[in-house]
Amino acid sequence: MASGSKGNATYIEHNQTKILIDAGISFKRMKEAMQDAGFDIYQVTHVFITHEHVDHIKGMDTLYKNINAPIYTSAGTAKAMSYYQSTVYQTKIRIVEPLEEFYLDDLTIIPFPLSHDARDPIGFILKTEDKKIAYITDTGYIREGLIPLLSNADLYYMEANHDPYLLKNSPRPFHTIKRILTEKGHLSNEDSAYYFSQMMGTQTKTLIMAHISDECNTNDIIKRTYEDVLIAHQKDLDTLEVHYASQVPLKVIEL
């Protein structure tokens, strides 16, 4: 529904399990985006939160005046969301541990640790018997030990935040540029493409480029960078269905 520094929200549905990942845009926008795609926000059964930054939780308060669903997040994120420490939220929160899988009907969920300037950020793997989604955003790097776990997903939601040259020459304050470039910042196009080249497998058919900077990136630059890196690793971007997430909702993608 939305991706980037102005807000993030994704909807994933499998049978009767209806998952909202992050709620960083207004309830109105989420509701309208889901209606336009033929879904009903009032039917959401589970909410996953990757971390506590405002562009990932801005719409939570209004959302929870309208739905009744548990919130799955890390212990650090739950503590960091001090705004949500009321009884209303404490009864909803389900703490998940990185790399400890849990189950929602016939979906297997595996949270995994990321590296960002948040308390305890996580990504998510969602699996059925024959399909797999890897949801990776807001991280400065990916631990090499996680690559086997993340490999050969059908769909990757993959951060490709910035072009380093555009970032370093942008009008942003130096401390902001430095933060983004650190291991607790955001993935550059080059790093994103490298990690993807290590994870992409024969089952991989769909790639969503996520959290793209408006000021310091373009879809064309991402595409060229990915093509160069994948060719160097003997992989081919042309075999994939590629989408570029933004504040405009994507079409519905079926696996």
N, C-alpha and C positions, 0 to 999 in steps of 0.2 A: 504493500500500500504506500510506503514511503521509505526512503533511505537517504541518509546524509545528515549533516550537522543541524539541519532545520527540523529533523524528526525522523524516527524510525518505527515501523510497524509492519509485521508480516503475518499472514494468515495461512495456516496449513490444516487441511482437512483430510482425514482418513476414516472412512465408515462413519461411526458416531462420535469419533474423537475430533474435536474442533479446537485447534490451538492458536492462540494469539501470541506471537513472540514480540515482546516490547510494545509499549504504548506511548510512544514519544510524540504523537500528534493528537489533535483534539478528538474527543469522542465523536463529534459531528463528522469530521473528515473520515474517521474509521468507519463509522456507520454508513456514510454515503458511498465510500469506496467498495464496501462489501455488498451493499445493495445493488450497485451498478454491475457487480460481477455475479449476482444471483445468490448471495449468501446473507445470513442474518446475524448481526453482531450479538443479538440477545441469546443466541444459541451457543456462544462460545463456552466450552467446557473446561478449558485449562488456559492459564496465562503463564508464559515463561518470561523471566526478566534476565537479560544478559549482564547488566550492571546498572548503577544508580545515576548515571549522568542524565541531565534533564531531557536531552534529546531522545532518551529511551523510556522515560517514565512520565513525561509531562501530562499525558492524558489519563493517568491512572485514577485520579480522584473522581472525575466524572464517570469514567468507565465503571467504577465500583459502586456508583449510585444506581447503575442500570443493569449490572449482571451479578451473578452469584457463582463464582468459580474459584478454585484454589490457585495460588500463586506459587510457582516453582522458581526458586532462585538459590544462590549460595548464601552461606551464613554471613559472610562479609557484606554482601550486597544488602541483605535484610537489615543488618545493623546500620548500614550507611544511609538507608532510606528512613531517616529519623522522622520525616513528615508522615510516614505511614506506620508509626508505632502505636497507633490507637488500637483499641480492642477490636475494631472492625477488621483491621488488617492482620493482627496477630492470629486471629482464628483462621485466616485464609492461607497464611504462608506455610509452605512445605519446603524445608531446607533440603537441598540436594548436595551431595558430595561429588567433587570432580572425580571422574573415572569410575563411579559407582552407578551401574545401570539401574534403571527402574522401568516399570511397565505401566502403560495406559492401554487397557484392553489388549489388542494384539500388536501394539506399537512398543518397540524397545527404545528407550531414550538413554543416551550416554552423554552427560555433561562433561566437558573437558576444560582445563584451565587455559586462559589467554593472558596476555601481558599488556596491560593498559593502565593509565593513571586513575584507576578506580580501586575500590577496596578489595574485591575478589571476583574479577570478571570471568565469565564462562561463555563457551559456545556450546552447541548442541549437535549431536548426531541423532537422527531419527530413522529407525529401521523397521521394515516389515520382513517377511520371509524372503522376499526377492527384490526389495527396493531400499535405497539408502540415500538420505539427504545429509550433507554436512553444512552447518550454518556457522560461518566464521567471519566475524566482523569486530572492529575496534580492538586491534592488537598491534603491537610493534614488531612482534615476531611470533613464529610458531615453533614450539620445542621439537627438535628432531625426533625425539622419542615418540611423538604423537603421530608422525607421518604414517606408520603402518595402520594405526587405528582409523585414520581419516581417509585412507586410500580407497580408490575404486568406487566412489559414490556415484549414484545415477545423476544427482544434481548437487552442484556446489553453489552456495551463496557466499561469495568470496570478496572480502574487502580489497579494493584497488583505489586507495584514497588519493594519492598525489603523484605528480611528476616532480622529482627532486629539484630540477632546474627551475621550474615555475614556482615551486614553493620558496626556494632560497631567494628568488628575485621578486617575490610578492611584497605588497605593502604591509604585510602582517608584522606585528611586533616581533623582535628577535626571540624573546622568550617563548612565544607561541610556535615559531618556526622550530626552535630547538626542541620543544616538547614533542612535536609531531615526529621529528626525526629520531627520537630516542627509542629504546626497546620497549618503552611504555607508551608509545604514541600510536601511529597508524601505519599500515603497510603501504609502502610505495608500490607503483606499478611493477617495477623490476622484482621486488621481493615477492609480491603477490604472484606474479607469473612463475617465478622460480619454485615457490612452494606448490603451486598448482601442477607444474610439470612433474614434480615428485609424487603427487597424489593421483593424478589422472590415470584412469585404467580403462580396460576394454568395456566396462559397464557405463562409463561416464558419457552422458549424452547432452547434458544441459549445464550451462554456466551463467550465473547471474553476477555481474560486477556490481559491488555494493559500496556504499558510503563514499561515493565519488565527490571530491571537492569541486565546488562551483568555480572557485578562483584559481585553483592550482592543478587542474586536470581537464582533460577533454576525452570524450569517447574515442576519438580518432587516435589520440596518443596512447590510450590504454590498448587499443587494438593492435597498433604497430609494435608496442613493447611486448605484448603477449606473443605475437607472431614471431618476433625475433628470438625471444627466450625459448619458446616451444620448438622452433626449428633447430636451435642449438642443442636441444635435448631430444631431438628426433621425434617430436610430437607435432600434431597438426590441429590448429584452431578451427580449420574449415570443416572438421568432422563434427563440430558441436553446434548446438542451438545456443546462441549467446544473446543475453539481455543486459541492458544497462539500467540499473535501478536509479530512481531519482524521487522527487516529490510528486511525480505523476504516477499513479498506480500502473503496474504492469498488467498485461493480459493474464488470464488464468493459465497456469502451466500444469498439465496433467502428466503423471508418470504411470 
